[in-house]
Amino acid sequence: MMAARLTKRAGRQVRGDAATATASQPDGLDRRSFLHGSGLVAGGLAGLGVLPLGSMRKASAGAPAAPGVAIARRKNICTHCSVGCSVIAEVANDVWIGQEPDFDSPINRGSHCCKGAAVRDDVVGDRRLRYPVKLVDGQWNRISWDQAIDEIGDELLEIRAKSGPESVYWLGSAKFTNEAAYLNRKFAAFWGTNNSDHQARICHSTTVTGVANTWGYGAMTNSYNDIRNAKTIMIMGGNPAEAHPVSLQHILEGKELNRANMIVIDPRMTRTAAHATEYVRVRPGTHIPTIYGMLWHILKNGWEDKEFIRQRVYGLEDIRGEVEKWPPAEVERVTRLPEAQVKRIAEIFAKERPSTLIWAMGQTQFTTGTANVRASCLLLLATGNVGHFGSGANIFRGHTNVQGATDMGLDVTSLPLYYGLSEEAWRHWCRVWEVDYDWVRSRFVDKTFMETPGIPSTRWFDATLLPKDQVSQPDTLKAMFVMGHGANTITRMPESVRGIERLGDGHLGGGGANA
């Protein structure tokens, strides 16, 4: 398998003018010109070396095994996006020497995108850190595993003794397996804190809330390969051709072999939009007016699924009142979409079923993210497009296991499996963990803290930077244990940087317990 991989180079100078000139596009590009141009632009950027992370190099297989050495084939999951492609690793003498996609996987079916094809290089590349290092006088020095575990553990225990269990933040990862996420949350519970979170707080907490508000559980209702069963595929708030490339084989199979409609609603003519049977160029940030505009036509023309609504939906009359506020003229004023197009895509979505609605962070990363998600769910409910093959909310996550990690309790608001933080929930999990409830309660500051949500990952640095009397816990945060999470995925980066620099002040000479 050969693939391109970005490698950071010291001293690489970005030539912005050249990049801008290369990437400029004339108005009114058609699909063919756009795709042709985008390929030229990508090639030009790589050739010029103007990509933000530097130049490109090839990811290749390792040296072949020596004669007579057995090669084992081990199956695992690609760690990049949420599609979940299976990877077959070829291992000789416990060394990963090659890989290929799994042809038996129902997800990637023998294919990889460039990221998946380079996953071996991520693991065995020369930039991969394989041992603990410690920052001493501005230099990273290699230390043993025993030393690292002892020093981190001793310092964390010292901080807990001085400042209490709430003074340590446990930041897990959406790349954890379900088992690892479960153990991370259990560890935080035994430590005595609900300060345990991960990336979903930023990327899909609005999805979890909006979908759970609608039908009680915050997960996508169908699967990637079920998209092939759809008759209408609507993408609103996603660009899977670039963000989830392998998912596109299911979308395109539905479109080409199942003769499905493919409607892409996006302000930009993306590579996904280039495949659409109908591209809807919408004004940015107008998800709710667009959906309510569709619902206006659906309800006015009686295209809703009346039997489905009678059996499974309540509160639709309240929605009718809101939808009445968005007649075609108002929708066009806000979204810039002509009435004829909104009516056409509404009729297609309502009539040519099963229909599925796909979104990613193009819906969630807004101040109105939860409301955007609820509106999308309302469209599915009104048209009866939930609970069937080829229908539903296909919510494309960002990381490998956003959904599973959240399900298993990496969430400041709940114990595993959305039990919440009530005494009854704690007693249940104490039975599961075979520990005494009173012992677990003794690990917390008090029962109130035990049953109160922790600090979300978007605000942890406030508990480090604010004065002690402005933080609703006995002391400010003194340490943070980060495992598999990029702490830079927030909007308030300057405060986050200052928070990281403040960690550990007053403990062991200010070295901090940053794992």
Secondary structure, 3 states (H helix, E strand, C coil): CCEEEEECCCCCCCCHHHHHHHHCCCCCCCHHHHHHHHHHHHHHHHHHCCCCCCEEEEECCCCCCCCCCCCEEEEEECCCCCCCCEEEEEEECCEEEEEEECCCCCCCCCCCCHHHHCHHHHHHCCCCCCCCEEEECCEEEECCHHHHHHHHHHHHHHHHHHHCHHHEEEECCCCCCHHHHHHHHHHHHHHCCCCEECCHHHHCHHHHHHHHHHHCCCCCCCCCHHHHHCCEEEEECCCHHHHCCCHHHHHHHHHHCCCCEEEEECCCCCCCHHHCCEEECCCCCCHHHHHHHHHHHHHHCCCCCHHHHHHHCCCHHHHHHHHCCCCHHHHHHHHCCCHHHHHHHHHHHHHCCCEEEEECHHHHCCCCHHHHHHHHHHHHHHCCCCCCCCCEEEECCCCCCHHHHHHCCCCCCCEHHHCECCHHHHHHHHHHHCCCHHHHHHHCCCHHHHCCCCCCCCCCCHHHHCCHHHCCCCCCCCEEEECCCCCCCCCCHHHHHHHHHHCCCCCHHHCCEEC
